[in-house]
Structure formats: C-alpha cells, structure tokens
Amino acid sequence: MSKNTAIRIVILLLATLIINKSVLAQAAPGERHRILIIMNGSQKMLDTWSANENNYQVSSRIISSLIDSLYQINDEVEFGLRVYGHQQSFRERDCYDSKREVMFSRDTRAQMKLRLTDIKPKGAAPLSFAISEANSYDISTADQYIYSVIFVTDGSVDCSADACAKMKELRKKLKFTPYVLQVNTNEQFRNDYNCLGEFLTIKNEENIKYAIGHIVQAYRKILPPKRPETASTRKQQSKPAFEPLGTTKPKTNPTPPVTAKKDTASYDTLKTGRVATAPPVQAVLISKNSRIKAEPENKNGYAILMNISRIPHIAIYQDGAPDSSPTKDIFPVGLDVQKVELKPGYYKLVYMLYGYQLGLNFTVEQGKETEVWLAR
C-alpha cells in the first residue's frame, strides 16, 4: 500500500467518524425534550444591570424571550424552572434554599412569567445545592427524556460546596452542552465555574440578542422540527387559545350538604346537588388458605394537581381541545393537592388566577403519575 493511499484511508475514516458523531448528536424523531432553567434568585440579583432594570428583572426577560424563541422551532419542548436563594433572607444564609418553581410541561409561558413576577430575590446563593437538587428531583428520568440545562445568574455564589463536582454528576444525564447566561462581568465566577457549561455574558441589549440567537441556533440542530400545519391545527389556531370559563356558580338545592368524593364527582352532580347513592359495602372474610384473584391491570394513569388551594375551578380537556366539553371539572375547595385518574393521552388544563385565564398542557401515561404544577 502506497503512502498516499494510506493517508486517503485515514482521512476517510476520520470523516466517517465526524459524520456519525453529528448524526448521533441529533435527536431521533419522537424523542421528548426537556430544558431546565436554573436561576439565581439571591439578594445580589437586585443589583443594578441598567438604568431601568436590575439583574433579576433582565434575567426574567431573557428567560421569557428564550422560551418564546425556542417554541418557534419546536412547540412541544417542555420547560421547567428551578430557583435558588429566594425563600429565606440573606441574614439567615440558608445553604439549602432551592425550589422547583415550575414543573416540566408544554406551553409553560404564562405560568413561567407569573412565577418569575411573583418571586422576590432576597437570600444567599447556594449554587451547589441547586445543582444537587436538580440532579435528584428534576432530571431523575434521563432514560425517558432528553435533558438540557440553562443557568441564569449574576455570578454570585455563597456556601462553600463544590458546585463543579455536583455538575460533573449532573452532566452524565445531559446529552447537550449546558449554557450559562451571566448578567454581569464577574470574570472570577467565569474562571472558577467554567465547569458549568458554555458562558454567554450579558452586558447590554446586543448581548441579549446574540445569546438568544446563539442558543436557538444550537438547539435548532438537535430539536425535531415543528410539526407541519394541517387543516385541523389551522381550525384550532383560528379560535382563542382558551375558551372563557363560565362565571355562574353551580345551583344547589336548599337541602343539607352531601359529602361527595371530590375527584370523582361529575359537573352535573355538583350543579344539581344530587349524588347517586352507592350500594352498601359488604365485608368479605378471607380464610388463611384462600386464593385471591389478581386485580385487572389499571389501564389509566394519574395527574397529580399541585398548588390548587386558591383555584376555584379547574377544567381538563382531552387532546388539548378546549372547544369541547371538559373531560373533568374539578372544584378543589381548599385542597392543595389532588389526584385525578385519566386515560392515557394528551390533556390541556385551564383555570383562572387573579383574573387571568391560564392553561397547561400535560401528558398522562398508563400506570404512571404526572405532577402538574399550577401557578399561584
């Protein structure tokens, strides 16, 4: 074999490896993507970024713009939000202050904006603990989803834990490079924590445009393209995103209240006040040697509705079609968590909060529980 031939073979092998790596990096059709935003909500985020905004305000604006831009590529991406340093005061220096504020769900724009508006930065900045919590609770199903992480911070870090060691463990579950959007020029933070991912510094409006465009272009290569528009989707888009919920209270008969199981009572039952009487339950004695017939496999799944105590009415529609009658009408009546059994499929949840009509999309899988977090 001549020297030139050997060189050609080596070049061909290298080109093949590069092409294969590029193909493997792209997601296969049908795979579901989740992007977790980990945001600094500590007291330092109140420092001035510009004449009109502090670090937290511009960070919130960047997150909203980024979500809107990525939905232009693929509107089925699920976004989640974890914040750290926002629950306890800085004086307490709580190194375990981190909370998942928005659960992963499709079309979380309204909920994300409401939550970001409600949060008030005030504490220390336990970055390492936030990463650890994300690894344990937010990205615990890496075998079912394709995860990405985006940090948004001013670079302040409190509590002397090793964030890089925690990030090393988290990155084992990520298939794509994490990003760090830093809303100031703290070079020391960038040098000490370059382990977190690719840094994008945000010092002015031009930096914001560049950072969002850079991330969007990177995700464009890995996200499946947006589904083509069809006649049915055009019909749905021609209507309002959510039909207004009725404001008339259900009529009740002037009879003593009847206690009904809240998660199974139908809307007609609540409207008329009449509840069907169930047959009496008979106790069955089973001898020691009796064989019990196995229960049939449950073909349904469950939606765990969270943060619902302040919401008077929740309507759930199957296949995300609010132009039809609700699959479930729920009146929480002071409950903070409620478990609802549903057939496997895609659902839209609609509710009113502070005069705004909000909606969440979620999926129910057979035999599994799906947490659905509502803004409050």
Residue pairs with C-beta under 8 A, 6 or more apart in sequence:
25 175
25 176
25 221
25 222
26 221
26 222
27 33
27 146
27 222
27 223
27 224
29 224
30 224
31 145
31 146
31 224
32 76
32 78
32 144
32 145
32 146
33 74
33 76
33 77
33 78
33 145
33 146
33 147
33 148
33 223
34 77
34 78
34 79
34 80
34 104
34 139
34 145
34 146
34 147
34 148
35 70
35 77
35 78
35 79
35 80
35 147
35 148
35 149
35 150
36 79
36 80
36 81
36 82
36 104
36 134
36 138
36 139
36 147
36 148
36 149
36 150
37 63
37 79
37 80
37 81
37 82
37 149
37 150
37 151
37 152
38 82
38 83
38 84
38 130
38 131
38 134
38 149
38 150
38 151
38 152
39 59
39 63
39 81
39 82
39 83
39 84
39 151
39 152
39 153
40 59
40 83
40 84
40 85
40 121
40 125
40 127
40 151
40 152
40 153
40 154
40 156
41 56
41 83
41 84
41 85
41 86
41 119
41 121
41 122
41 123
42 84
42 85
42 86
42 90
42 121
42 122
42 123
42 124
42 125
42 156
42 158
43 85
43 90
43 121
43 122
43 123
43 124
44 55
44 121
44 125
44 154
44 156
45 54
45 55
45 56
45 59
45 85
45 121
45 153
45 154
45 156
46 54
46 55
46 56
46 121
47 54
47 55
47 154
47 184
48 54
48 55
49 55
49 57
49 58
49 183
49 184
50 58
50 204
53 61
55 154
55 183
55 184
56 119
56 121
58 183
58 202
58 208
59 152
59 153
59 154
59 181
59 183
60 113
60 116
60 117
61 208
62 152
62 181
62 183
62 202
62 208
62 211
62 212
63 81
63 112
63 116
63 152
64 109
64 112
64 113
64 116
65 208
65 212
66 150
66 212
66 215
66 216
67 79
67 108
67 109
67 112
68 109
69 212
69 216
70 77
70 215
70 216
70 219
70 223
71 77
71 107
71 109
72 216
72 226
73 216
73 219
73 220
73 223
73 225
73 226
74 223
74 224
74 225
74 226
75 106
75 107
75 226
75 227
76 106
76 224
76 227
77 106
77 223
78 104
78 105
78 106
78 108
78 145
79 102
79 104
79 105
79 108
79 112
80 100
80 102
80 103
80 104
80 105
80 108
80 138
81 100
81 101
81 102
81 112
81 115
81 116
82 98
82 99
82 100
82 101
82 130
82 133
82 134
82 138
83 98
83 99
83 101
83 119
84 97
84 98
84 99
84 125
84 126
84 127
84 129
84 130
85 97
85 98
85 121
85 122
85 123
85 124
85 125
85 126
85 158
86 97
86 99
86 119
86 120
86 121
86 122
86 123
87 94
87 97
87 99
87 123
88 94
88 97
88 122
88 123
88 124
89 122
89 123
90 122
90 123
90 124
92 123
92 124
93 123
93 124
93 158
93 159
94 123
94 124
94 126
95 124
95 126
95 129
95 158
95 159
95 161
96 126
96 129
97 123
97 124
97 126
97 129
98 126
98 129
98 130
98 133
100 133
100 137
100 138
100 373
101 115
101 119
102 108
102 111
102 112
102 115
102 373
102 375
103 306
103 371
103 372
103 373
104 138
105 111
105 360
105 361
105 362
105 372
105 373
106 361
106 362
107 359
107 360
107 361
108 360
110 356
110 358
110 359
110 375
111 358
111 360
111 373
111 374
111 375
114 353
114 356
114 358
114 375
115 375
118 375
124 158
124 159
125 153
125 156
125 157
125 158
125 159
126 158
126 159
126 161
127 153
127 157
127 159
127 163
127 193
128 159
128 161
128 162
128 163
128 166
129 159
129 161
131 163
131 166
131 167
131 170
132 166
134 149
134 170
135 166
135 169
135 170
135 173
139 147
139 149
139 170
139 173
139 174
142 173
146 175
146 176
147 173
147 174
147 175
148 174
148 175
148 176
148 178
148 219
149 170
149 174
149 178
149 179
149 197
150 178
150 179
150 180
150 181
150 215
151 178
151 179
151 180
151 181
151 196
151 197
152 181
152 183
153 180
153 181
153 182
153 183
153 189
154 182
154 183
154 184
154 186
155 182
155 184
155 186
155 188
155 189
155 190
156 186
156 189
157 163
157 189
157 192
157 193
163 193
163 195
163 196
164 193
164 195
164 196
167 178
167 195
167 196
168 195
171 178
176 218
176 219
176 222
177 197
177 198
177 218
178 196
178 197
178 198
179 197
179 198
179 199
179 200
179 215
180 193
180 196
180 197
180 198
180 199
180 200
181 200
181 202
181 211
182 189
182 190
182 199
182 200
182 201
182 202
183 202
184 201
184 202
184 203
185 201
185 203
190 199
190 201
200 207
200 210
200 211
200 214
200 215
201 207
202 208
202 211
227 233
236 321
236 323
239 323
241 359
242 322
242 350
242 357
242 358
242 359
243 322
243 323
243 350
244 357
245 313
245 315
245 350
245 351
245 352
245 357
250 267
250 270
250 271
251 271
251 272
251 273
252 272
252 273
253 272
253 273
253 274
255 273
258 273
258 275
260 269
260 270
260 275
262 330
262 331
262 332
262 333
262 335
262 338
263 330
263 338
263 339
263 340
263 341
265 275
266 329
267 326
267 329
269 275
269 276
270 329
270 331
286 292
297 367
298 366
298 367
299 343
299 344
299 366
300 341
300 342
300 343
300 344
300 364
300 366
300 367
301 341
301 342
301 343
301 344
301 364
301 365
301 366
301 367
301 368
301 369
301 370
302 339
302 340
302 341
302 342
302 364
302 368
302 369
302 370
303 316
303 339
303 340
303 342
303 347
303 349
303 362
303 364
303 369
303 370
303 372
304 337
304 338
304 339
304 340
304 369
304 370
304 371
304 372
305 314
305 330
305 332
305 337
305 338
305 339
305 340
305 349
305 372
305 374
306 336
306 337
306 371
306 372
306 373
306 374
307 336
307 373
307 374
307 375
307 376
308 314
308 330
308 332
308 335
308 336
308 337
308 338
308 374
308 376
309 332
309 334
309 335
309 336
309 376
310 353
310 376
311 332
311 351
311 352
311 353
311 374
311 376
312 331
312 332
312 352
313 329
313 330
313 331
313 351
313 352
314 328
314 329
314 330
314 331
314 332
314 349
314 350
314 351
314 374
315 322
315 326
315 328
315 329
315 330
315 349
315 350
315 351
316 326
316 327
316 328
316 329
316 330
316 340
316 342
316 347
316 348
316 349
316 350
317 324
317 326
317 327
317 347
317 348
317 349
317 350
318 327
318 342
318 343
318 345
318 346
318 347
319 345
319 346
319 347
320 346
320 347
320 348
320 361
321 348
322 348
322 350
322 359
327 342
327 347
328 340
328 342
330 338
330 340
332 338
339 369
342 364
343 364
344 364
344 365
344 366
345 363
345 364
346 361
346 362
346 363
347 361
347 362
347 363
347 364
348 359
348 360
348 361
349 359
349 360
349 361
349 362
349 372
349 374
350 357
350 358
350 359
351 357
351 358
351 359
351 374
352 358
353 374
353 375
353 376
358 374
358 375
360 372
360 374
362 370
362 372
363 370
364 370
